[in-house]
Amino acid sequence: VSTQSTWGHFLSVYFFSSFWGGGGGWLCHPSRLPRMDVSDASWVLRSSFSIFSMQVGFGLIESGLVRPGNTVNILLKNVCDVAVGAVGFWLVGWGFAMGTSIGGLVGSSQFALNDWNLYGLWTFQLSFAATSTTIVSGAIAERTLFKSYCFFAACNTAFVYPLAAHWVWHPSGWLSKIGFHDFAGSGVVHTTGAMSGLAGTFLLGPRLGRFGTGPHHIGRVMSNPTSVIMGFFVLWWGWYSFNAGSTQGLTQSRHLLAAVTTINTTLGASGGSLAAMLRCWIARRQLTMNDLVLGTLTGLVSITAGVAVVHPWDSIIIGAVGFGLATLTEQLLERVRIDDPVAAIPVHGIGGLWGVLAVGLFAHNNAELQSVGLNVKGLFYHGQLRLLGNQ
């Protein structure tokens, strides 16, 4: 590795990130759920298991975008996200996220969770927390000691992610109260993780040789294209459970909501992909894997916040615009010499921010959505500026 991290660096990342929150939610808190029957519990657990498979996708993509000598390190970090993070999330993370609220800022109960009725939801939320944390491993790749990263992973799942989740997915959270909407975590999960990654890359600095023209210059690396494309498809697969699983069940018309999230997830990804293909054709008459993966993943991140409340054709637009913003951000990071080997900050950070803002523009309202408790209307569908302002 070119730069060794210190405990102080990661403590700084933790305190920086813990003051950022992003998103709003719907059914993630137990008090918002209708009574769960066996089929609902099965849906939540199966979704959780599929979301955990996204750790495989992240590991494959990240290992394919770093130099071969760092492959084992980056894969072990993805294991650490779950193995270390699960303990912290069980001890305090769930309590901070979903416990009795103190002023809408943090939970104060349900630590070391011991309630059979909540174990399924705990598993679902842990899969979200682990996803948020693993975003950071890509952003700071090739620059951290494994033991330091383990310490960070514990802090992120125990303290940072739970704060964002409490603010927006707890009925008493301050963002929840003002009407902020983030159905499945564009802000809560993705932008939270990306902001932690941004803080880490800023504190650690770039890899030696990343910027410049010397003999040791490191450009954009794709050491294993097969690993990247396989990881990309695993993530796309897991995203269906990420978004559709956020209905937290299939009874009481929620099966229709799950179907809506599925088509919008697909078309949001397609919008990002098509925008990437168009850019490649205009710029160089040749499609590149970097652009295709960046476009599709940004489309998925962008649609996640409004996946249940937008029309299918709007999903395509949201995904395409997300790719454009991510591309501009990637170029900006290069100019200011922030080293993000896997483009985690443009994809998850900017894609997530755009996703929550897009709700304020594209959200629509109808009888079906009202029947399952969703009542939001964006500016482009005769809504008021208030929702956009909240976002």
C-alpha positions as CSV (number, residue, x, y, z in Angstrom):
1,V,0.0,0.0,0.0
2,S,1.2,3.5,-0.7
3,T,-0.3,5.3,2.4
4,Q,-0.9,3.8,5.8
5,S,-4.1,4.8,7.6
6,T,-4.1,5.6,11.3
7,W,-6.8,5.2,14.0
8,G,-7.0,9.0,14.1
9,H,-7.8,9.1,10.4
10,F,-10.8,6.8,10.7
11,L,-12.0,8.5,13.9
12,S,-12.1,11.7,11.8
13,V,-14.0,9.9,9.1
14,Y,-16.5,8.7,11.6
15,F,-17.1,12.1,13.3
16,F,-17.3,13.8,9.9
17,S,-19.8,11.3,8.5
18,S,-22.0,11.1,11.5
19,F,-23.2,14.6,11.1
20,W,-24.5,13.9,7.6
21,G,-27.9,12.4,7.0
22,G,-29.7,11.7,3.8
23,G,-33.1,10.4,3.0
24,G,-36.5,9.6,4.3
25,G,-38.3,6.3,4.5
26,W,-41.5,4.5,4.6
27,L,-42.1,1.1,6.3
28,C,-38.7,0.4,7.9
29,H,-39.8,1.1,11.4
30,P,-41.9,-1.6,13.1
31,S,-44.6,0.9,14.2
32,R,-45.3,1.7,10.5
33,L,-45.8,-1.9,9.5
34,P,-49.2,-3.6,9.3
35,R,-49.3,-6.9,11.2
36,M,-46.9,-9.3,9.4
37,D,-48.0,-12.8,8.6
38,V,-45.9,-15.7,7.5
39,S,-45.7,-14.6,3.9
40,D,-44.6,-11.1,4.9
41,A,-41.9,-12.4,7.2
42,S,-40.7,-14.7,4.4
43,W,-40.5,-11.8,1.9
44,V,-38.4,-9.7,4.4
45,L,-36.0,-12.6,5.1
46,R,-35.6,-13.6,1.5
47,S,-35.0,-10.0,0.5
48,S,-32.4,-9.7,3.2
49,F,-30.6,-12.8,2.0
50,S,-30.5,-11.5,-1.6
51,I,-29.2,-8.1,-0.5
52,F,-26.4,-9.8,1.4
53,S,-25.4,-11.3,-2.0
54,M,-24.6,-7.8,-3.1
55,Q,-21.4,-8.1,-0.9
56,V,-20.3,-10.6,-3.6
57,G,-21.0,-8.1,-6.3
58,F,-19.2,-5.3,-4.6
59,G,-16.2,-7.6,-3.9
60,L,-16.0,-8.7,-7.6
61,I,-16.3,-5.2,-9.0
62,E,-13.8,-3.7,-6.5
63,S,-11.3,-6.5,-7.0
64,G,-11.5,-6.1,-10.7
65,L,-10.8,-2.4,-10.5
66,V,-7.7,-2.5,-8.3
67,R,-4.2,-3.8,-9.0
68,P,-3.9,-7.6,-8.7
69,G,-1.7,-7.3,-5.6
70,N,-4.6,-5.7,-3.7
71,T,-7.3,-8.3,-4.6
72,V,-7.1,-10.3,-1.4
73,N,-7.2,-7.2,0.8
74,I,-10.3,-5.7,-0.9
75,L,-12.1,-9.0,-0.7
76,L,-11.3,-9.5,3.0
77,K,-12.7,-6.0,3.6
78,N,-16.0,-7.0,2.1
79,V,-16.1,-9.9,4.6
80,C,-15.2,-7.6,7.4
81,D,-18.2,-5.3,6.6
82,V,-20.6,-8.0,7.6
83,A,-18.6,-10.0,10.2
84,V,-17.5,-7.0,12.2
85,G,-20.4,-4.8,11.4
86,A,-23.1,-7.3,12.5
87,V,-21.8,-7.3,16.1
88,G,-21.8,-3.5,16.3
89,F,-25.2,-3.2,14.7
90,W,-26.7,-5.8,17.1
91,L,-25.2,-4.2,20.2
92,V,-26.0,-0.6,19.5
93,G,-26.7,0.2,15.9
94,W,-30.3,-1.1,15.8
95,G,-31.1,0.8,19.0
96,F,-29.7,4.0,17.7
97,A,-31.7,3.6,14.4
98,M,-35.0,2.2,15.6
99,G,-35.1,2.7,19.4
100,T,-37.2,5.3,21.3
101,S,-36.3,8.6,19.8
102,I,-34.5,11.4,21.6
103,G,-35.5,14.7,19.9
104,G,-35.8,13.0,16.5
105,L,-32.0,12.6,16.5
106,V,-31.1,9.2,17.9
107,G,-32.7,6.1,19.3
108,S,-32.3,5.2,23.0
109,S,-33.6,1.7,23.5
110,Q,-33.5,-1.9,22.0
111,F,-29.8,-2.2,22.4
112,A,-28.4,-5.8,22.2
113,L,-31.7,-6.6,20.6
114,N,-33.6,-9.5,22.2
115,D,-37.0,-9.6,20.6
116,W,-38.1,-12.4,18.3
117,N,-40.6,-10.2,16.6
118,L,-37.9,-7.9,15.4
119,Y,-35.2,-10.2,14.3
120,G,-36.4,-10.3,10.7
121,L,-36.4,-6.5,10.4
122,W,-33.0,-6.4,12.1
123,T,-31.6,-8.7,9.5
124,F,-33.0,-6.6,6.7
125,Q,-31.6,-3.4,8.2
126,L,-28.2,-5.0,8.7
127,S,-28.0,-5.8,5.0
128,F,-28.6,-2.1,4.3
129,A,-25.9,-1.1,6.9
130,A,-23.4,-3.5,5.4
131,T,-24.1,-2.1,1.9
132,S,-23.5,1.4,3.1
133,T,-20.2,0.4,4.7
134,T,-18.8,-1.6,1.8
135,I,-19.2,1.5,-0.5
136,V,-16.3,3.0,1.5
137,S,-13.9,0.0,0.9
138,G,-13.9,0.8,-2.8
139,A,-13.5,4.6,-2.4
140,I,-10.4,4.2,-0.2
141,A,-9.0,1.0,-1.9
142,E,-5.2,0.3,-1.8
143,R,-4.5,2.8,1.0
144,T,-5.6,1.3,4.3
145,L,-4.5,-1.3,6.8
146,F,-6.9,-4.1,7.3
147,K,-7.2,-3.7,11.1
148,S,-7.9,0.0,10.7
149,Y,-10.6,-0.7,8.2
150,C,-12.2,-3.2,10.6
151,F,-12.4,-0.5,13.2
152,F,-14.0,1.8,10.7
153,A,-16.5,-0.8,9.6
154,A,-17.6,-1.3,13.2
155,C,-18.1,2.4,13.7
156,N,-20.0,2.9,10.5
157,T,-22.5,0.2,11.1
158,A,-22.9,0.9,14.8
159,F,-23.0,4.7,14.7
160,V,-23.0,6.5,11.3
161,Y,-25.6,4.6,9.3
162,P,-28.0,4.2,12.3
163,L,-28.1,8.0,12.7
164,A,-29.2,8.5,9.1
165,A,-31.7,5.7,9.3
166,H,-33.2,7.1,12.5
167,W,-33.6,10.6,11.1
168,V,-35.6,9.4,8.1
169,W,-37.0,5.9,8.8
170,H,-38.1,6.4,12.4
171,P,-41.6,8.0,12.8
172,S,-40.1,10.5,15.2
173,G,-37.0,11.2,13.1
174,W,-36.6,14.9,12.3
175,L,-36.4,14.3,8.5
176,S,-39.3,11.9,8.6
177,K,-41.4,14.5,10.4
178,I,-40.9,17.1,7.7
179,G,-42.0,14.7,5.0
180,F,-38.7,13.7,3.4
181,H,-39.1,10.7,1.2
182,D,-36.4,8.1,0.4
183,F,-38.2,4.8,-0.2
184,A,-35.2,2.4,-0.3
185,G,-32.1,4.4,0.6
186,S,-30.6,6.5,-2.2
187,G,-29.6,8.9,0.5
188,V,-29.7,6.9,3.7
189,V,-27.6,4.0,2.4
190,H,-25.8,5.2,-0.7
191,T,-25.0,8.8,-0.1
192,T,-24.2,8.1,3.5
193,G,-21.6,5.5,2.5
194,A,-20.2,7.8,-0.3
195,M,-19.8,10.7,2.1
196,S,-17.8,8.5,4.4
197,G,-15.7,7.4,1.4
198,L,-15.2,11.0,0.4
199,A,-13.9,11.9,3.9
200,G,-11.6,8.9,3.8
201,T,-10.1,9.7,0.4
202,F,-9.6,13.3,1.4
203,L,-7.8,12.3,4.7
204,L,-5.7,9.5,3.2
205,G,-4.8,11.3,0.0
206,P,-4.3,9.7,-3.4
207,R,-2.3,6.6,-4.1
208,L,1.4,7.2,-4.9
209,G,1.6,7.8,-8.6
210,R,-2.1,8.3,-9.2
211,F,-1.8,11.8,-10.5
212,G,1.1,12.9,-12.6
213,T,3.1,11.6,-15.6
214,G,6.1,9.8,-14.0
215,P,7.2,6.2,-14.5
216,H,5.0,5.1,-11.6
217,H,1.9,6.8,-12.8
218,I,-1.3,4.8,-12.0
219,G,-4.2,5.4,-14.4
220,R,-7.7,3.9,-14.3
221,V,-7.1,0.2,-13.7
222,M,-9.3,-2.7,-14.8
223,S,-7.3,-5.7,-13.9
224,N,-10.1,-8.2,-14.4
225,P,-13.0,-7.2,-16.7
226,T,-14.7,-10.6,-16.2
227,S,-14.8,-10.0,-12.4
228,V,-16.2,-6.5,-13.0
229,I,-19.0,-7.5,-15.3
230,M,-20.0,-10.5,-13.1
231,G,-20.0,-8.3,-10.0
232,F,-22.1,-5.8,-11.9
233,F,-24.8,-8.4,-12.6
234,V,-24.8,-9.6,-9.1
235,L,-25.4,-6.1,-7.9
236,W,-28.3,-5.6,-10.4
237,W,-29.8,-8.8,-9.1
238,G,-29.5,-7.8,-5.5
239,W,-31.1,-4.4,-6.2
240,Y,-34.4,-5.9,-6.9
241,S,-34.6,-7.2,-3.3
242,F,-33.1,-3.9,-2.1
243,N,-36.0,-1.9,-3.6
244,A,-38.9,-4.4,-3.8
245,G,-38.0,-5.8,-0.3
246,S,-38.5,-2.3,1.1
247,T,-42.3,-2.9,0.9
248,Q,-41.6,-5.2,3.9
249,G,-44.3,-7.6,2.8
250,L,-46.7,-8.6,0.1
251,T,-50.1,-8.5,1.9
252,Q,-52.5,-5.5,1.9
253,S,-51.8,-4.5,-1.8
254,R,-48.0,-4.4,-1.1
255,H,-47.5,-7.0,-3.8
256,L,-48.6,-4.4,-6.3
257,L,-46.1,-1.9,-4.9
258,A,-43.4,-4.5,-5.1
259,A,-44.2,-5.0,-8.8
260,V,-44.0,-1.2,-9.4
261,T,-40.6,-1.0,-7.7
262,T,-39.4,-3.9,-9.9
263,I,-40.2,-2.3,-13.2
264,N,-38.9,1.1,-12.1
265,T,-35.7,-0.5,-10.9
266,T,-35.2,-2.2,-14.3
267,L,-36.0,1.0,-16.3
268,G,-33.9,3.2,-14.0
269,A,-30.9,1.0,-14.7
270,S,-31.7,0.9,-18.4
271,G,-31.8,4.7,-18.5
272,G,-28.3,4.9,-17.1
273,S,-27.1,2.3,-19.5
274,L,-28.6,3.9,-22.6
275,A,-27.1,7.3,-21.5
276,A,-23.7,5.7,-21.2
277,M,-24.0,4.1,-24.6
278,L,-25.0,7.4,-26.2
279,R,-22.1,9.2,-24.6
280,C,-19.6,6.6,-25.8
281,W,-21.0,6.7,-29.3
282,I,-20.8,10.5,-29.4
283,A,-17.4,10.8,-27.8
284,R,-15.4,7.9,-29.2
285,R,-17.7,5.7,-31.4
286,Q,-16.9,2.8,-29.0
287,L,-18.5,1.4,-25.9
288,T,-16.4,1.1,-22.8
289,M,-17.1,-1.2,-19.9
290,N,-16.2,1.5,-17.4
291,D,-18.9,3.8,-18.8
292,L,-21.5,1.0,-19.1
293,V,-21.0,-0.1,-15.5
294,L,-20.9,3.4,-14.2
295,G,-24.1,4.3,-16.1
296,T,-26.1,1.3,-15.0
297,L,-25.1,1.4,-11.3
298,T,-25.8,5.2,-11.2
299,G,-29.2,4.6,-12.7
300,L,-29.9,2.0,-10.0
301,V,-28.8,4.3,-7.2
302,S,-30.7,7.3,-8.6
303,I,-34.1,5.4,-8.9
304,T,-33.9,3.9,-5.4
305,A,-35.4,6.9,-3.5
306,G,-38.4,7.3,-5.7
307,V,-38.8,3.8,-7.0
308,A,-42.3,3.3,-5.6
309,V,-43.7,6.8,-6.5
310,V,-42.6,7.5,-10.1
311,H,-43.9,6.5,-13.5
312,P,-41.9,4.0,-15.5
313,W,-41.0,6.6,-18.2
314,D,-39.7,8.9,-15.5
315,S,-37.5,6.1,-14.2
316,I,-35.6,6.2,-17.5
317,I,-35.1,9.9,-17.3
318,I,-33.9,9.7,-13.7
319,G,-31.4,7.0,-14.5
320,A,-30.1,8.9,-17.5
321,V,-29.7,12.2,-15.7
322,G,-28.0,10.4,-12.9
323,F,-25.3,9.1,-15.2
324,G,-24.7,12.6,-16.6
325,L,-24.2,14.0,-13.2
326,A,-22.0,11.1,-12.1
327,T,-19.8,11.6,-15.2
328,L,-19.3,15.3,-14.5
329,T,-18.5,14.5,-10.9
330,E,-15.9,11.9,-11.9
331,Q,-14.2,14.5,-14.0
332,L,-14.3,17.0,-11.2
333,L,-12.7,14.6,-8.8
334,E,-9.9,13.9,-11.2
335,R,-9.3,17.7,-11.6
336,V,-9.1,18.3,-7.8
337,R,-7.0,15.1,-7.4
338,I,-9.4,13.0,-5.2
339,D,-8.5,9.4,-5.8
340,D,-11.6,7.2,-6.0
341,P,-10.5,3.9,-7.7
342,V,-14.0,2.5,-8.3
343,A,-16.0,5.8,-8.8
344,A,-17.9,5.1,-5.6
345,I,-18.4,8.8,-4.9
346,P,-19.9,9.8,-8.3
347,V,-22.1,6.6,-8.4
348,H,-23.4,6.4,-4.9
349,G,-22.9,10.0,-3.7
350,I,-24.1,12.0,-6.6
351,G,-26.5,9.3,-7.8
352,G,-28.0,9.2,-4.3
353,L,-28.3,13.0,-4.0
354,W,-29.9,13.2,-7.4
355,G,-32.3,10.4,-6.5
356,V,-33.7,12.1,-3.5
357,L,-34.0,15.4,-5.3
358,A,-35.8,13.6,-8.2
359,V,-38.6,12.6,-5.8
360,G,-39.4,16.2,-5.4
361,L,-39.8,16.5,-9.2
362,F,-41.2,13.3,-10.5
363,A,-43.3,11.8,-7.6
364,H,-46.9,11.2,-8.6
365,N,-50.0,10.3,-6.6
366,N,-52.8,7.9,-7.3
367,A,-55.4,5.8,-5.5
368,E,-53.1,2.7,-5.5
369,L,-50.3,4.5,-3.8
370,Q,-52.6,6.1,-1.3
371,S,-54.0,2.7,-0.4
372,V,-50.6,1.6,0.9
373,G,-49.8,4.8,2.7
374,L,-47.8,6.8,0.1
375,N,-49.0,10.3,-0.6
376,V,-46.4,12.4,-2.3
377,K,-46.6,14.6,-5.4
378,G,-43.6,16.2,-7.2
379,L,-43.4,19.5,-8.9
380,F,-43.8,18.1,-12.4
381,Y,-47.1,16.5,-11.3
382,H,-48.9,19.5,-9.9
383,G,-47.1,19.2,-6.6
384,Q,-45.9,22.1,-4.5
385,L,-42.3,23.3,-3.9
386,R,-42.5,22.0,-0.3
387,L,-41.7,18.4,-1.2
388,L,-38.7,19.5,-3.4
389,G,-37.6,21.8,-0.6
390,N,-37.8,19.0,1.9
391,Q,-35.8,16.7,-0.3
